[in-house]
Amino acid sequence: MDGRTFEKEQRMETKLYVGNLSYDTTEDSLRTAFTQAGTVISVDMIKDRYTGHMKGFAFVTMNSAEEAQAAIKILNEKSLDDRVIKVNIARPREERPQGNSYRR
């Protein structure tokens, strides 16, 4: 394993998937909730590219793998903005074929 692969795996361990978010949840409220577990590096709220509306999930990057595990323990299956959220380690993004998949 080269240095870049190891570095990428280390970063992936600190990135969390947060699902079942309320459409009322904001980046600030999500950051505040995860700060209970440690330092939040970034919050990426996923929005529909055409409408701009929240899709109901986000990715939160914590400062370390230990803090990410603490966030899971503290927040997984807990209520945030009247919704029970799901928090777990983010999986690597699956490669999708490029180009138009529509065929006549």
URKA-V952846 format. One record per residue. N is the residue number from 1. SS is DSSP state (2 for helix, 1 for strand, 0 for the rest). PHI is phi in whole degrees, -180 to 180 (* if undefined). NEAR is the number of other C-alpha atoms within 12 Angstrom. Layout:
BEGIN
n->{N	N}
ss->{SS	SS}
phi->{PHI	PHI}
near->{NEAR	NEAR}
END
This chain:
BEGIN
n->{1	2	3	4	5	6	7	8	9	10	11	12	13	14	15	16	17	18	19	20	21	22	23	24	25	26	27	28	29	30	31	32	33	34	35	36	37	38	39	40	41	42	43	44	45	46	47	48	49	50	51	52	53	54	55	56	57	58	59	60	61	62	63	64	65	66	67	68	69	70	71	72	73	74	75	76	77	78	79	80	81	82	83	84	85	86	87	88	89	90	91	92	93	94	95	96	97	98	99	100	101	102	103	104}
ss->{0	0	2	2	2	2	2	2	2	2	2	2	2	2	1	1	1	1	1	0	0	0	0	0	0	0	2	2	2	2	2	2	2	2	0	0	0	0	0	1	1	1	1	1	1	1	1	0	0	0	0	0	0	1	1	1	1	1	1	1	1	1	0	0	2	2	2	2	2	2	2	2	2	2	2	0	0	0	1	1	0	0	1	1	0	1	1	1	1	0	0	0	0	0	0	0	0	0	0	0	0	0	0	0}
phi->{*	-83	-60	-67	-64	-62	-62	-64	-65	-61	-64	-63	-65	-95	-93	-112	-91	-124	-114	64	-75	-69	-69	-87	-67	-109	-60	-65	-68	-68	-60	-61	-63	-76	-64	-58	-97	151	-82	-93	-81	-156	-129	-116	-81	-89	-122	-65	-69	-94	-99	80	-80	-58	-94	94	-147	-152	-123	-120	-102	-97	-69	-150	-64	-65	-68	-63	-64	-63	-62	-62	-61	-76	-111	-62	62	-108	-86	-138	54	65	-132	-83	-93	-114	-127	-153	-63	-70	-89	-60	-66	-78	-71	-114	-62	-86	98	-83	-90	-79	-132	-91}
near->{8	8	9	10	11	12	13	16	20	22	25	26	28	36	37	41	36	41	32	26	33	26	24	20	30	24	26	17	19	37	28	21	30	38	25	21	28	25	24	29	21	23	30	25	32	25	19	13	10	8	9	12	17	23	23	27	32	34	37	42	38	35	27	25	26	21	28	38	27	26	39	32	19	23	30	28	20	22	20	28	18	14	21	18	28	28	35	30	33	29	18	17	10	7	6	8	7	7	7	8	8	6	5	4}
END
